[in-house]
C-alpha cells in the first residue's frame, strides 16, 4: 500500500481516536460531577500541566529531530555530487589513454546513483541498484589503481585521485545509513500515548460545560494529528508528500556536465 495513504489513514485514525478519548474524558468528568456536585477533583491542574508540558516537549524534540534529519539527507546528496565531481575532474591526472574508460564508468556510476532512491518503496529494486553501484565503485577503483601504477602516471594522480575516490565511495554508506536513521518505535508510541492522555484531560476539563466544546476538542485533535503526520512524513522523505527529490537535481546537472 502507498506510504502516503497509510500515513494519511493513520493520521485520520489518530484524529478520531483523540475525539473518542476526549469524549471518554468528558463522560468521566460528568460522572464525577454527578457524584460530587461541588466540582471536579481539586488540585488536578498540576498533573494536567505536567502531562501537557511533557507532550509539548516530546512534540518539539521529535519534530526538531525529524526536520534536522531531513536537512542532513539533502546535504548528503550535495556532498555526494561534490565528491563524484571532484573525482571525475581528477581523472585528468591519469595518462590520456586511460581516461576514456574510467570516465565512461563514472557516467554509468552516476546514472545508477541518481536512480537508487527514486523507487524507495520497491526494496528489491533499490537493493539491486545499490549492488550495481557497489560493483561500479569496485571497477572504478581497480581501473584507477591500474592507471596510477603505470610508469607514465604522474605522482599527483595517486595523491589526489585515490583519496577523492575513497571519499566518493564512503559517502554512499553514509547516505544509506541516513535513510535508515529514525527514532525508535517507542518514541512514536509514547507520542501517541501522551496525545490520547491529553485528549482525556481536555474532555475532562470541559465536562462542566452544558454543551460540548467542539471548537477546543476538534482543534486539539486536528493540530496534534497533523503534527504527528508531518513528523512521520519528514522521517521518510522519499515516500511521503515532503520529499528531498529536488536535491537530486544536483546529481542530474553533474551528469549533464559529463557529456
C-alpha positions, 0 to 999 in steps of 0.5 A: 500500500502507498506510504502516503495513504497509510500515513494519511489513514493513520493520521485520520485514525489518530484524529478520531481516536483523540475525539473518542478519548476526549469524549471518554474524558468528558463522560468521566468528568460528568460522572464525577460531577454527578457524584460530587456536585461541588466540582471536579477533583481539586488540585488536578491542574498540576498533573494536567500541566505536567502531562501537557508540558511533557507532550509539548516537549516530546512534540518539539524534540521529535519534530526538531529531530525529524526536520534536522534529519531531513536537512542532513539527507539533502546535504548528503546528496550535495556532498555526494555530487561534490565528491563524484565531481571532484573525482571525475575532474581528477581523472585528468591526472591519469595518462590520456589513454586511460581516461576514456574508460574510467570516465565512461564508468563514472557516467554509468556510476552516476546514472545508477546513483541518481536512480537508487532512491527514486523507487524507495518503496520497491526494496528489491529494486533499490537493493539491486541498484545499490549492488550495481553501484557497489560493483561500479565503485569496485571497477572504478577503483581497480581501473584507477589503481591500474592507471596510477601504477603505470610508469607514465602516471604522474605522482599527483594522480595517486595523491589526489585521485585515490583519496577523492575516490575513497571519499566518493565511495564512503559517502554512499554508506553514509547516505544509506545509513541516513535513510535508515536513521529514525527514532525508535518505535517507542518514541512514536508510541509514547507520542501517541500515548501522551496525545490520547492522555491529553485528549482525556484531560481536555474532555475532562476539563470541559465536562462542566460545560452544558454543551460540548466544546467542539471548537477546543476538542476538534482543534486539539485533535486536528493540530496534534494529528497533523503534527504527528503526520508531518513528523512521520512524513519528514522521517521518510522523505522519499515516500511521503508528500515532503520529499528531498527529490529536488536535491537530486537535481544536483546529481542530474546537472553533474551528469549533464556536465559529463557529456 
